Amino acid sequence: MTSSPLPATALPAAFVRIEKVGRVLARTLLFAGWTTALLSVFLLVTGQGGRNAAGWMVHGGCFAWDPKTMGVWIVGNVGTAACYAVIPALLFHVRRLQSLPVWIIASFETFILFCGTGHLVKVWTLWHSDYVAAGALDLATFLVSVPAAIGLGLTIWQARLSKHQVAEALGRADNAEAARDLLLERLQASNADLERFAHAASHDLQEPLRAVQSYADLVLEDYAPQLDEQGRRWLDNVQKNAARAQRMVRDLLSFSRHSVEGVEFESVPLREPLDEAVGRLAMAIDELGAELTIAELPTVVGDRAQLALVFQNLIGNALKYRGESAPRVEIQGETTDEEIIVRVLDAGVGIPVESRDSVFEVFGRLQSETDVPGTGLGLAMCRRVAERHGARVGVVDWPDGRTCFELRFKRNGGEA
């Protein structure tokens, strides 16, 4: 008889050894049991099971042939045998579900089959004294009950081991979830600390910068006649660097706030935050004689103030990084089945392909502040706002060679 062993993963050595012994014992005892059962059948068929023995009373005689007693005996034993006949089919189905070894299932099924047959033999002995055949069948039942008992014990043992392993796995999962919650809590605390630091930078760090600039102004006012050209140039550099540091601190504060803050999302017609951004840049637009072309824009789900900030930075970049002629900026909108696309195009100095990612990094700049004023945080802020909206922002090629900043929102919207 072939047999597939129990899964050996993470099983104790004692379990594996007992399973091997049980497998060998099952082969021997099942063979012996079936041999004895066949012998019992042979004795019944040939009439050598004891029915011809002198003085042996049949069970019916023991009951004085009382119909009620014999009826109860017959119904009880036949009913039990019928129930036993169903169990092997159920065990076969269980084996398919649980992948139990063949020898365990074979031992159980044989044991159940012999038990059921034994009950039928009891009915037979109401009229026939084949007690030798009945005893042989009882012996066969005993022989196959040994591997059945071993198999049952191993099955229970394995179930307990599996339960323990599942409990350990659940424990590890609980620990992992607790660790994740702790990490999230620490991350939130860290973000809160960073926000507090940003506010401190806004107030505390700007004070000494303002003081440096103020004292430099006083020195130039009161002691300018006593300074040579080099001294005045040095003080001028101090003023410019102090002002640049102030702008950088303010922009860092704004970048930090727009990374972690924001109102609840709502339906926003993009023309509204765009008009707000254009209003903030109205003076620069008039001074440079910039031309803005605005197409019809769709509606998205988002933060109105942060979207206005994105438009302000993108249009502001187009004004700063202009060519020799007056800036020309075009804003387009497009809606597809899956995305809402907004494009800001300008005919400025352009962005090299190799720098299209780096311009969105913190302090990412293509030119020095001497050439173009700014801290290099505007586009980084645009990326953070886009990420919060579950959108993507980038620089893409445009057929006529203009610089094209593209924002892609998902149609379903929602905060990332």
Phi and psi in degrees as a GROMACS rama.xvg file:
@    title "Ramachandran Plot"
@    xaxis  label "Phi"
@    yaxis  label "Psi"
@TYPE xy
-82.0538  154.181  THR-2
-150.031  136.169  SER-3
-98.6301  126.11  SER-4
-67.7808  160.904  PRO-5
-65.9062  150.854  LEU-6
-55.4399  128.004  PRO-7
-91.9412  2.57374  ALA-8
-66.5375  120.496  THR-9
60.0794  27.4898  ALA-10
-95.3706  142.531  LEU-11
-62.0757  154.077  PRO-12
-62.469  -37.9797  ALA-13
-61.7661  -39.5715  ALA-14
-62.5593  -44.9046  PHE-15
-63.4065  -41.7175  VAL-16
-64.5066  -45.3636  ARG-17
-63.4004  -38.1401  ILE-18
-63.8188  -39.1113  GLU-19
-65.6183  -43.8562  LYS-20
-62.0281  -44.8136  VAL-21
-60.6828  -36.6223  GLY-22
-65.2877  -44.109  ARG-23
-67.5294  -43.2068  VAL-24
-64.5927  -35.8884  LEU-25
-62.5426  -42.4596  ALA-26
-58.4204  -46.0087  ARG-27
-67.8788  -50.5969  THR-28
-73.1034  -32.4674  LEU-29
-66.2439  -38.6192  LEU-30
-63.2782  -46.4018  PHE-31
-64.0247  -41.2892  ALA-32
-63.4619  -46.1032  GLY-33
-66.0034  -36.1581  TRP-34
-62.9276  -44.4007  THR-35
-66.0278  -39.0615  THR-36
-64.9608  -41.2337  ALA-37
-64.9798  -35.8181  LEU-38
-62.1593  -40.8469  LEU-39
-61.2345  -42.8718  SER-40
-63.685  -40.5941  VAL-41
-60.9906  -43.1821  PHE-42
-64.2107  -39.8426  LEU-43
-66.0893  -43.6056  LEU-44
-67.6757  -38.8883  VAL-45
-87.9059  -3.17305  THR-46
75.2295  19.3985  GLY-47
-103.329  17.1529  GLN-48
-86.2629  6.9247  GLY-49
114.778  -2.55034  GLY-50
-68.7413  -21.8502  ARG-51
-96.3715  4.42759  ASN-52
-71.6241  136.204  ALA-53
-69.8119  132.816  ALA-54
86.141  -1.06539  GLY-55
-85.8239  121.026  TRP-56
-89.3806  139.755  MET-57
-77.9459  162.806  VAL-58
-63.9653  -32.1826  HIS-59
-60.2044  -37.5936  GLY-60
-66.5324  -37.2133  GLY-61
-60.1871  -31.4142  CYS-62
-90.7329  7.36172  PHE-63
57.8056  27.4444  ALA-64
54.1308  32.8525  TRP-65
-72.6145  120.785  ASP-66
-59.6912  -40.971  PRO-67
-65.1244  -45.3421  LYS-68
-64.7719  -43.9791  THR-69
-66.5609  -35.0355  MET-70
-63.7468  -45.9302  GLY-71
-60.6563  -42.6092  VAL-72
-60.8297  -44.6801  TRP-73
-67.734  -48.9256  ILE-74
-61.8897  -44.1566  VAL-75
-61.9239  -46.6472  GLY-76
-73.8636  -40.7873  ASN-77
-66.6215  -41.9549  VAL-78
-61.6662  -42.9578  GLY-79
-63.1278  -41.8812  THR-80
-62.0798  -39.5294  ALA-81
-64.3021  -42.1319  ALA-82
-64.0214  -41.7614  CYS-83
-60.104  -33.3185  TYR-84
-66.853  -26.6383  ALA-85
-79.1264  -29.9689  VAL-86
-61.0388  -43.7224  ILE-87
-56.171  -37.7121  PRO-88
-64.6273  -40.4147  ALA-89
-64.652  -40.9622  LEU-90
-63.2342  -37.2011  LEU-91
-63.1365  -39.2338  PHE-92
-67.3254  -39.5063  HIS-93
-62.0171  -39.8885  VAL-94
-60.5328  -39.5929  ARG-95
-64.668  -33.3511  ARG-96
-80.1585  -39.247  LEU-97
-102.191  -7.95274  GLN-98
57.8826  44.8367  SER-99
-76.3414  152.274  LEU-100
-61.8042  151.519  PRO-101
-61.4745  -40.7987  VAL-102
-64.8357  -33.1489  TRP-103
-69.1115  -46.7329  ILE-104
-63.4926  -42.196  ILE-105
-62.6479  -40.3759  ALA-106
-64.0985  -46.0598  SER-107
-61.4095  -48.5576  PHE-108
-64.6842  -40.3199  GLU-109
-65.6645  -43.0729  THR-110
-59.9565  -46.5466  PHE-111
-64.6989  -41.9475  ILE-112
-61.1503  -44.5588  LEU-113
-67.0627  -38.2641  PHE-114
-61.9511  -44.5902  CYS-115
-63.1394  -42.6009  GLY-116
-63.3563  -37.2131  THR-117
-59.4037  -37.4385  GLY-118
-68.471  -35.3848  HIS-119
-67.3997  -37.1606  LEU-120
-63.6621  -34.3404  VAL-121
-62.1821  -38.7148  LYS-122
-65.8819  -40.5927  VAL-123
-58.2523  -38.6473  TRP-124
-74.951  -0.878369  THR-125
-63.3674  -32.2556  LEU-126
-117.416  -14.8463  TRP-127
-130.836  134.553  HIS-128
-91.1751  51.4992  SER-129
-85.5498  61.2771  ASP-130
-75.4927  -24.361  TYR-131
-66.4979  -45.3285  VAL-132
-63.5691  -40.9721  ALA-133
-63.6161  -40.1325  ALA-134
-65.9212  -38.1749  GLY-135
-62.9145  -39.0183  ALA-136
-68.2162  -38.1706  LEU-137
-61.654  -40.1889  ASP-138
-63.3708  -43.1766  LEU-139
-60.7363  -40.7424  ALA-140
-61.9167  -41.8664  THR-141
-61.2257  -44.5583  PHE-142
-60.001  -43.3071  LEU-143
-80.9477  -14.9468  VAL-144
-71.3714  -25.1286  SER-145
-64.4032  -56.0408  VAL-146
-64.6389  -29.1122  PRO-147
-63.6958  -41.9076  ALA-148
-65.4544  -41.258  ALA-149
-62.7022  -43.6751  ILE-150
-62.4644  -40.6656  GLY-151
-62.564  -43.8655  LEU-152
-61.462  -42.9116  GLY-153
-65.7839  -38.5659  LEU-154
-63.124  -43.5645  THR-155
-63.9782  -42.5583  ILE-156
-60.4016  -46.6717  TRP-157
-63.9965  -38.0643  GLN-158
-62.5314  -40.2284  ALA-159
-66.075  -41.2878  ARG-160
-62.1622  -43.2362  LEU-161
-63.3991  -40.8094  SER-162
-61.2654  -41.681  LYS-163
-63.8133  -42.3086  HIS-164
-65.3819  -39.9855  GLN-165
-63.6057  -41.5379  VAL-166
-61.8827  -41.5984  ALA-167
-63.3227  -42.2271  GLU-168
-63.1072  -42.1209  ALA-169
-64.2645  -38.221  LEU-170
-61.6398  -42.9751  GLY-171
-64.8209  -38.4434  ARG-172
-64.153  -41.9213  ALA-173
-62.3344  -41.2395  ASP-174
-64.7015  -40.1124  ASN-175
-64.1299  -40.9653  ALA-176
-66.1225  -39.575  GLU-177
-64.5166  -40.5925  ALA-178
-64.0256  -39.9826  ALA-179
-63.4284  -43.8368  ARG-180
-61.5709  -40.815  ASP-181
-64.1613  -42.4882  LEU-182
-63.2795  -41.6812  LEU-183
-62.9715  -40.9876  LEU-184
-62.9934  -42.1778  GLU-185
-66.1085  -37.3854  ARG-186
-64.4944  -42.3072  LEU-187
-64.2074  -39.4626  GLN-188
-64.4912  -39.4122  ALA-189
-63.911  -41.6975  SER-190
-62.7176  -40.1074  ASN-191
-63.3427  -41.2173  ALA-192
-62.2384  -41.688  ASP-193
-64.3362  -39.4043  LEU-194
-65.4242  -41.9516  GLU-195
-63.0057  -39.0734  ARG-196
-62.9396  -39.8239  PHE-197
-62.5863  -40.7146  ALA-198
-65.1062  -39.8725  HIS-199
-62.0915  -40.6725  ALA-200
-63.1308  -38.0567  ALA-201
-61.7213  -40.3178  SER-202
-98.3697  -56.3491  HIS-203
-70.2138  -41.6644  ASP-204
-75.7637  -27.5144  LEU-205
-75.2861  -25.1645  GLN-206
-60.9232  -52.9344  GLU-207
-62.6706  -30.2494  PRO-208
-67.5406  -42.7511  LEU-209
-63.4315  -37.5209  ARG-210
-63.2687  -43.3773  ALA-211
-60.8054  -43.6694  VAL-212
-66.8879  -40.3072  GLN-213
-64.6606  -44.6478  SER-214
-65.7242  -34.7725  TYR-215
-64.4429  -39.2707  ALA-216
-63.1674  -42.8061  ASP-217
-63.163  -41.2103  LEU-218
-62.1033  -42.5189  VAL-219
-66.7527  -36.4794  LEU-220
-71.5202  -45.0865  GLU-221
-90.8735  -28.4256  ASP-222
-121.567  13.2084  TYR-223
-56.1688  -42.5018  ALA-224
-62.3991  -24.2938  PRO-225
-89.1294  -6.32324  GLN-226
-98.983  140.865  LEU-227
-82.492  -178.288  ASP-228
-62.7826  -38.7656  GLU-229
-65.2831  -40.4073  GLN-230
-63.2525  -43.1892  GLY-231
-64.1866  -36.1781  ARG-232
-66.1193  -39.0195  ARG-233
-63.4934  -44.8059  TRP-234
-64.214  -37.4626  LEU-235
-61.1287  -40.3474  ASP-236
-64.3798  -38.1476  ASN-237
-61.1502  -45.5205  VAL-238
-61.5672  -45.9556  GLN-239
-63.4084  -42.9809  LYS-240
-69.8098  -34.9517  ASN-241
-64.9456  -42.0773  ALA-242
-64.2481  -40.4901  ALA-243
-64.1169  -41.2986  ARG-244
-63.8152  -37.622  ALA-245
-63.469  -44.3754  GLN-246
-62.3254  -39.9574  ARG-247
-64.6817  -41.7137  MET-248
-65.1803  -42.7343  VAL-249
-62.1801  -42.9979  ARG-250
-67.924  -36.3449  ASP-251
-63.0192  -40.1347  LEU-252
-62.4177  -45.6338  LEU-253
-63.3527  -41.1787  SER-254
-61.5529  -43.353  PHE-255
-64.4168  -43.0908  SER-256
-64.275  -42.5078  ARG-257
-78.2292  -6.89287  HIS-258
-83.3842  -32.3239  SER-259
-121.535  -13.7771  VAL-260
-106.978  171.185  GLU-261
151.713  150.534  GLY-262
-84.4562  172.05  VAL-263
-65.8008  141.332  GLU-264
-66.3314  150.348  PHE-265
-147.611  171.112  GLU-266
-75.1198  122.254  SER-267
-126.515  113.774  VAL-268
-65.8038  121.098  PRO-269
-62.7729  -20.8197  LEU-270
-63.3669  -29.3774  ARG-271
-68.9971  -53.7194  GLU-272
-65.0983  -28.5467  PRO-273
-65.18  -45.5825  LEU-274
-61.3408  -37.0808  ASP-275
-63.7128  -43.3664  GLU-276
-64.9706  -41.6066  ALA-277
-63.3063  -36.8594  VAL-278
-62.2876  -40.2764  GLY-279
-66.2305  -30.7289  ARG-280
-98.2364  10.2448  LEU-281
-56.9424  -43.3229  ALA-282
-62.4092  -46.6628  MET-283
-65.2713  -36.8574  ALA-284
-63.47  -43.4797  ILE-285
-67.505  -43.1068  ASP-286
-62.4606  -39.1727  GLU-287
-88.3838  -7.76935  LEU-288
65.4708  34.1734  GLY-289
-70.0752  147.206  ALA-290
-111.909  120.938  GLU-291
-110.241  128.791  LEU-292
-115.999  119.297  THR-293
-119.438  118.988  ILE-294
-85.6946  177.492  ALA-295
-68.2803  131.263  GLU-296
-111.541  145.537  LEU-297
-79.1882  -176.419  PRO-298
-109.083  138.489  THR-299
-126.078  168.658  VAL-300
-99.5786  118.561  VAL-301
-174.792  -164.579  GLY-302
-101.093  112.72  ASP-303
-58.0082  -45.8155  ARG-304
-65.0777  -41.5368  ALA-305
-70.1009  -35.2346  GLN-306
-65.7592  -37.1194  LEU-307
-62.8795  -38.0103  ALA-308
-63.9503  -39.2555  LEU-309
-62.2211  -48.8205  VAL-310
-60.7367  -40.4842  PHE-311
-61.3476  -42.7432  GLN-312
-69.3189  -42.2382  ASN-313
-68.0623  -43.982  LEU-314
-69.8698  -38.9506  ILE-315
-60.1478  -39.2417  GLY-316
-62.3169  -41.2795  ASN-317
-62.19  -35.7166  ALA-318
-72.1255  -38.2789  LEU-319
-73.8632  -45.0788  LYS-320
-96.5178  50.922  TYR-321
-84.3714  164.694  ARG-322
-87.2201  -155.125  GLY-323
-75.8369  -28.3004  GLU-324
-89.9105  174.709  SER-325
-62.6322  142.015  ALA-326
-62.3033  139.711  PRO-327
-125.163  116.175  ARG-328
-119.694  133.206  VAL-329
-122.914  133.248  GLU-330
-116.006  123.69  ILE-331
-119.485  157.271  GLN-332
-133.199  144.75  GLY-333
-146.924  141.065  GLU-334
-122.74  125.273  THR-335
-112.362  -175.435  THR-336
-64.944  -30.1243  ASP-337
-114.346  -21.4711  GLU-338
-136.147  158.795  GLU-339
-114.804  122.358  ILE-340
-114.425  130.566  ILE-341
-121.485  132.527  VAL-342
-123.707  137.59  ARG-343
-118.413  112.511  VAL-344
-112.33  142.011  LEU-345
-145.513  157.2  ASP-346
-104.514  45.4347  ALA-347
-85.2277  -148.956  GLY-348
-75.2545  -16.2065  VAL-349
85.1037  169.179  GLY-350
-128.494  122.56  ILE-351
-58.9757  149.02  PRO-352
-57.4374  -40.5652  VAL-353
-70.4302  -10.7335  GLU-354
-108.869  6.33916  SER-355
-68.1133  -22.5943  ARG-356
-92.0091  -40.8444  ASP-357
-66.6858  -24.94  SER-358
-67.1645  -17.5996  VAL-359
-92.8927  1.20288  PHE-360
-83.5937  158.511  GLU-361
-62.446  129.053  VAL-362
65.0202  19.8998  PHE-363
-76.1361  119.566  GLY-364
-135.732  147.646  ARG-365
-92.5239  -27.2115  LEU-366
-130.8  158.331  GLN-367
-72.0915  162.046  SER-368
-67.1245  -21.4518  GLU-369
-64.0137  -38.4139  THR-370
-80.0215  -46.4858  ASP-371
-135.458  122.212  VAL-372
-66.5434  151.101  PRO-373
143.298  165.028  GLY-374
-106.712  -7.52555  THR-375
80.6197  22.8121  GLY-376
-109.168  -10.1753  LEU-377
-62.3471  -50.2358  GLY-378
-71.7805  -32.2263  LEU-379
-61.0846  -38.6889  ALA-380
-66.858  -37.5657  MET-381
-60.6769  -42.4314  CYS-382
-64.5281  -42.3612  ARG-383
-62.5405  -43.5296  ARG-384
-64.1761  -42.2942  VAL-385
-60.6828  -43.4074  ALA-386
-61.5598  -39.9829  GLU-387
-63.5168  -29.4485  ARG-388
-90.2627  7.06783  HIS-389
67.5996  23.7859  GLY-390
-109.507  174.085  ALA-391
-125.689  142.358  ARG-392
-128.831  139.844  VAL-393
-167.886  174.709  GLY-394
-104.767  128.762  VAL-395
-125.489  160.616  VAL-396
-69.9267  145.67  ASP-397
-129.097  139.916  TRP-398
-53.3189  -38.4399  PRO-399
-88.393  7.3847  ASP-400
89.1617  -2.65614  GLY-401
-70.8091  157.996  ARG-402
-76.8167  130.338  THR-403
-125.981  112.465  CYS-404
-91.3992  129.666  PHE-405
-123.681  129.348  GLU-406
-110.901  127.793  LEU-407
-120.207  112.759  ARG-408
-100.078  145.507  PHE-409
-75.4338  145.085  LYS-410
-62.6682  -33.7121  ARG-411
-76.4459  -12.1824  ASN-412
63.5293  -164.031  GLY-413
106.869  148.871  GLY-414
-76.8833  135.733  GLU-415
